Amino acid sequence: MSRKTIALIGGGQIGGNLALLAAQKELGNIIIFDIPKAEGMVKGKALDLMQLRPHDGYDANITGTSNWKNVKDADVFIITAGIPRKPGMDREDLLGINLGIMKDVAQNIKEQAPRSFVIVISNPLDAMVYAFHKVSGFPKNQVVGMAGALDSTRFRTFIAMETGYSVQDVTCMVLGGHGDTMVPITRLATIGGVPVADLIPAERLSEIEERTRFAGSEIVKLFGNGSAYYAPAQSAIEMAESYIKDKKRVIPCASLCQGEFGVDGYFIGVPTVIGSGGVERILEFELQDHEKEALHDTLAAVQKIVSETGL
């Protein structure tokens, strides 16, 4: 069986880590794509990763390019193209610049690989995945945004840090937009099956929820220039792996809702089954009144920024 091809659109910090993780997991051959003036950079990263193969033992072929024809018929695209956040910026501040980039990317992927599965990471995520969907015309099962996958892993991390227990045994979920209005579903969070609410005082849990909402901004401030790249890359790779290997993982992702959770026509973070059919199903469950209210608020934020795309 021939290897799948994974095209990474954007060769910056996240793109480089995506390439390394995809290679180490033997997901397929990897193409790192960027604009012509960055072609040397992505070719250099690809060659560096190729020279890592004898140490890590993976056999993936890794190349860099700025030519869209070189990603023709790729199976999976992971899009990180765009400018990163800087201190004082929120994700919405990136809309004007990154929207133009996303429109160009969507058109080219439509031409080169119309049957591919596309994972969007670029911010503002909720607007960027919507823009890709509208410009490309891809069906809803072929397009998804990496939102709740990262937000949930941050929530898991903070719970594990608070309790001192293994992060592997922490299960939790974050719904809604990929921004400050995201909705941690704390009542469903557990550690080894034990409700987190029985292990952490309510006041402290509220503080952890708040830290989760602003986790991205916390890293941006610490960096001083740029934004997170390790955890976002791993979050997207888990999504890509579930598609390539038909694992049918249930991952909180920005999927196109058509009535689920009372949302219609918008990409928003919801529990999503990803398999060989792409986005195969959204798992809907009953929300409590305060969760419904919070989801309504996050939807309003998503609707506002999507309206600014003009699409």
C-alpha positions as CSV (number, residue, x, y, z in Angstrom):
1,M,0.0,0.0,0.0
2,S,1.4,3.4,-1.0
3,R,2.0,6.0,1.6
4,K,-0.4,8.9,2.1
5,T,0.8,12.4,1.4
6,I,0.4,15.1,4.0
7,A,0.8,18.7,2.8
8,L,1.6,21.3,5.4
9,I,0.7,24.8,4.2
10,G,2.9,27.2,6.1
11,G,6.5,26.2,7.1
12,G,6.9,28.3,10.3
13,Q,7.1,27.0,13.9
14,I,3.9,25.0,13.8
15,G,4.6,23.7,10.3
16,G,8.1,22.4,11.2
17,N,6.7,20.6,14.3
18,L,3.9,19.1,12.2
19,A,6.4,17.7,9.8
20,L,8.5,16.1,12.6
21,L,5.5,14.6,14.4
22,A,3.9,13.3,11.2
23,A,7.2,11.7,10.2
24,Q,7.8,10.1,13.6
25,K,4.2,8.7,13.5
26,E,4.9,7.3,10.0
27,L,1.7,9.0,8.7
28,G,3.0,9.3,5.2
29,N,5.2,11.4,3.0
30,I,5.3,15.1,3.9
31,I,5.4,18.2,1.8
32,I,6.2,21.5,3.6
33,F,4.8,24.4,1.5
34,D,5.4,28.1,1.8
35,I,5.6,31.3,-0.3
36,P,8.5,31.6,-2.8
37,K,10.6,33.9,-0.6
38,A,10.5,31.2,2.1
39,E,11.2,28.3,-0.2
40,G,14.8,28.0,0.9
41,M,13.6,27.8,4.5
42,V,11.1,25.0,4.0
43,K,13.6,23.1,1.8
44,G,16.2,23.4,4.5
45,K,13.7,22.2,7.2
46,A,12.8,19.2,5.0
47,L,16.4,18.3,4.4
48,D,17.2,18.6,8.1
49,L,14.3,16.3,9.0
50,M,15.5,13.8,6.3
51,Q,18.9,13.7,8.0
52,L,17.1,12.9,11.3
53,R,15.7,9.7,9.8
54,P,18.7,7.5,10.7
55,H,18.3,8.4,14.3
56,D,14.5,8.3,14.6
57,G,14.0,5.4,12.2
58,Y,11.2,6.8,10.2
59,D,11.2,6.3,6.4
60,A,8.9,9.2,5.4
61,N,10.1,11.3,2.4
62,I,10.0,15.0,3.4
63,T,10.3,17.8,0.8
64,G,9.9,21.6,0.7
65,T,8.3,23.6,-2.1
66,S,6.6,26.9,-3.0
67,N,4.9,25.4,-6.1
68,W,1.3,24.4,-5.7
69,K,1.6,21.8,-8.4
70,N,3.9,19.8,-6.0
71,V,1.0,19.2,-3.6
72,K,-1.3,17.8,-6.3
73,D,-3.5,15.0,-5.0
74,A,-2.2,15.2,-1.5
75,D,-4.5,13.3,0.9
76,V,-4.3,15.6,3.9
77,F,-3.7,19.4,4.2
78,I,-2.9,21.1,7.5
79,I,-3.1,24.9,7.1
80,T,-1.0,27.1,9.4
81,A,-0.4,29.9,6.9
82,G,-0.8,33.4,8.1
83,I,0.8,35.8,10.6
84,P,1.0,34.7,14.3
85,R,-0.3,36.7,17.2
86,K,1.9,39.2,19.1
87,P,1.4,40.6,22.6
88,G,-1.7,42.8,22.9
89,M,-3.3,41.1,19.9
90,D,-6.3,38.8,20.1
91,R,-7.0,36.2,17.4
92,E,-9.6,38.5,15.8
93,D,-6.9,41.1,15.1
94,L,-5.4,38.7,12.5
95,L,-8.5,38.6,10.4
96,G,-7.7,41.2,7.8
97,I,-4.3,39.7,6.7
98,N,-5.0,36.1,7.2
99,L,-8.4,36.1,5.4
100,G,-6.7,37.0,2.1
101,I,-4.1,34.3,2.6
102,M,-6.8,31.7,3.4
103,K,-8.8,32.6,0.3
104,D,-5.7,32.0,-1.9
105,V,-4.9,28.7,-0.1
106,A,-8.5,27.5,-0.4
107,Q,-8.6,28.2,-4.2
108,N,-5.3,26.4,-4.8
109,I,-6.2,23.3,-2.7
110,K,-9.5,23.1,-4.6
111,E,-7.6,23.1,-7.8
112,Q,-4.9,20.6,-6.8
113,A,-6.6,18.2,-4.4
114,P,-10.4,18.5,-4.4
115,R,-10.9,15.2,-2.5
116,S,-8.4,15.9,0.3
117,F,-9.2,16.2,4.0
118,V,-8.3,19.7,5.3
119,I,-7.4,20.7,8.9
120,V,-7.3,24.5,9.5
121,I,-5.1,25.9,12.3
122,S,-4.7,29.5,11.2
123,N,-6.2,32.2,13.4
124,P,-8.8,33.5,13.9
125,L,-9.7,29.8,13.6
126,D,-13.5,30.0,13.6
127,A,-13.5,32.5,10.7
128,M,-10.6,30.9,8.8
129,V,-12.2,27.4,8.7
130,Y,-15.5,29.0,7.6
131,A,-13.7,31.0,4.9
132,F,-11.9,27.9,3.6
133,H,-15.2,26.0,3.4
134,K,-17.0,28.8,1.6
135,V,-14.2,29.6,-0.9
136,S,-13.3,25.9,-1.7
137,G,-16.8,24.6,-1.7
138,F,-15.6,21.5,0.0
139,P,-18.3,19.4,1.7
140,K,-18.5,19.6,5.5
141,N,-16.9,16.2,6.1
142,Q,-13.7,17.3,4.3
143,V,-13.1,20.5,6.4
144,V,-12.4,20.8,10.1
145,G,-10.8,23.3,12.4
146,M,-8.3,22.5,15.2
147,A,-10.0,24.3,18.1
148,G,-11.3,22.2,21.0
149,A,-8.6,19.7,20.4
150,L,-6.0,22.2,21.7
151,D,-8.3,23.9,24.2
152,S,-9.2,20.6,25.8
153,T,-5.6,19.5,26.1
154,R,-4.8,22.8,27.8
155,F,-7.7,22.2,30.2
156,R,-6.4,18.7,30.9
157,T,-2.9,20.0,31.5
158,F,-4.0,22.6,34.1
159,I,-6.1,20.0,35.9
160,A,-3.2,17.6,36.0
161,M,-0.8,20.4,37.2
162,E,-3.3,21.2,40.0
163,T,-3.8,17.7,41.3
164,G,-0.4,16.2,40.6
165,Y,-2.0,13.2,38.9
166,S,-1.1,11.8,35.5
167,V,-2.4,13.9,32.6
168,Q,-3.1,10.6,30.8
169,D,-5.9,9.9,33.2
170,V,-7.5,13.4,32.9
171,T,-10.5,13.5,30.5
172,C,-12.3,16.7,29.8
173,M,-13.9,18.7,27.0
174,V,-14.0,22.3,25.8
175,L,-16.7,23.4,23.4
176,G,-17.4,26.6,21.4
177,G,-15.3,29.1,19.7
178,H,-11.5,29.1,19.7
179,G,-11.2,32.3,21.8
180,D,-11.9,33.9,25.1
181,T,-15.6,32.7,25.1
182,M,-14.8,29.0,24.8
183,V,-16.9,26.8,27.1
184,P,-15.1,24.2,29.3
185,I,-17.6,21.5,30.3
186,T,-16.2,21.0,33.8
187,R,-19.0,18.8,35.1
188,L,-17.9,16.1,32.6
189,A,-14.2,16.3,33.5
190,T,-12.8,13.3,35.3
191,I,-9.5,11.9,36.6
192,G,-9.5,8.1,36.2
193,G,-13.3,8.2,36.1
194,V,-13.5,10.3,39.3
195,P,-15.3,13.7,38.8
196,V,-12.9,16.6,38.9
197,A,-15.4,18.5,41.0
198,D,-14.9,16.0,43.8
199,L,-11.1,16.6,43.7
200,I,-10.7,20.3,43.2
201,P,-12.6,23.1,45.1
202,A,-15.2,24.9,43.0
203,E,-13.4,28.3,43.3
204,R,-10.1,26.8,42.1
205,L,-11.9,25.0,39.2
206,S,-13.3,28.4,38.1
207,E,-9.7,29.8,38.1
208,I,-8.5,26.9,36.0
209,E,-11.4,27.4,33.5
210,E,-10.4,31.0,33.2
211,R,-6.8,30.2,32.6
212,T,-7.8,27.7,29.9
213,R,-9.8,30.4,28.1
214,F,-6.7,32.7,28.0
215,A,-4.0,30.0,27.7
216,G,-3.0,31.0,24.2
217,S,-2.6,34.7,25.3
218,E,-0.5,33.6,28.3
219,I,2.0,31.9,26.0
220,V,2.0,34.9,23.5
221,K,2.9,37.2,26.4
222,L,5.7,34.9,27.6
223,F,7.1,34.6,24.1
224,G,7.0,38.3,23.4
225,N,6.8,37.5,19.7
226,G,4.8,34.6,18.2
227,S,2.4,32.1,19.6
228,A,2.3,28.4,20.7
229,Y,3.4,25.7,18.3
230,Y,4.2,22.4,20.1
231,A,0.7,21.7,21.5
232,P,-1.1,23.0,18.4
233,A,0.9,20.8,16.2
234,Q,0.3,17.7,18.2
235,S,-3.4,18.5,18.4
236,A,-3.7,18.7,14.6
237,I,-1.6,15.5,14.1
238,E,-4.0,13.6,16.3
239,M,-6.8,14.7,14.0
240,A,-4.8,13.8,10.9
241,E,-3.8,10.4,12.3
242,S,-7.5,9.5,13.1
243,Y,-8.4,10.3,9.5
244,I,-5.5,8.4,7.9
245,K,-5.8,5.3,10.2
246,D,-9.6,5.4,10.4
247,K,-9.3,5.5,14.2
248,K,-12.7,7.2,14.7
249,R,-11.3,9.3,17.6
250,V,-13.8,11.5,19.3
251,I,-12.0,14.9,19.3
252,P,-13.5,18.4,20.1
253,C,-13.0,20.1,16.7
254,A,-14.5,23.1,14.9
255,S,-17.0,21.3,12.7
256,L,-19.8,22.6,10.6
257,C,-22.9,22.4,12.7
258,Q,-26.3,22.0,11.0
259,G,-28.6,22.1,14.0
260,E,-26.4,20.3,16.5
261,F,-26.4,22.1,19.9
262,G,-28.7,24.7,18.4
263,V,-26.0,25.9,16.0
264,D,-26.7,26.1,12.2
265,G,-24.3,27.1,9.5
266,Y,-21.2,27.8,11.6
267,F,-18.0,26.0,12.5
268,I,-17.8,25.6,16.3
269,G,-16.0,23.4,18.7
270,V,-18.1,20.2,19.2
271,P,-17.3,16.5,19.9
272,T,-16.4,15.1,16.5
273,V,-15.8,11.6,15.2
274,I,-12.9,11.6,12.7
275,G,-12.4,8.6,10.5
276,S,-11.6,7.7,6.9
277,G,-14.7,9.6,5.9
278,G,-13.4,12.8,7.5
279,V,-15.8,14.4,9.8
280,E,-18.1,11.4,10.2
281,R,-20.4,12.5,13.1
282,I,-21.0,15.2,15.7
283,L,-21.8,13.7,19.1
284,E,-24.6,15.8,20.6
285,F,-25.5,15.6,24.2
286,E,-27.8,17.6,26.5
287,L,-26.3,20.7,28.0
288,Q,-27.3,22.3,31.3
289,D,-28.9,25.7,31.2
290,H,-25.7,27.6,32.2
291,E,-23.8,25.7,29.5
292,K,-26.4,26.5,26.9
293,E,-26.1,30.2,27.8
294,A,-22.3,30.1,27.6
295,L,-22.5,28.3,24.2
296,H,-24.9,31.0,23.0
297,D,-22.4,33.6,24.0
298,T,-19.5,31.9,22.2
299,L,-21.7,31.4,19.1
300,A,-22.4,35.2,19.1
301,A,-18.7,35.8,19.1
302,V,-18.2,33.4,16.2
303,Q,-21.0,34.9,14.2
304,K,-19.6,38.4,14.7
305,I,-16.1,37.5,13.3
306,V,-17.5,35.3,10.5
307,S,-19.7,38.2,9.4
308,E,-16.6,40.4,9.1
309,T,-15.2,38.0,6.4
310,G,-18.0,39.1,4.0
311,L,-18.4,35.5,2.9
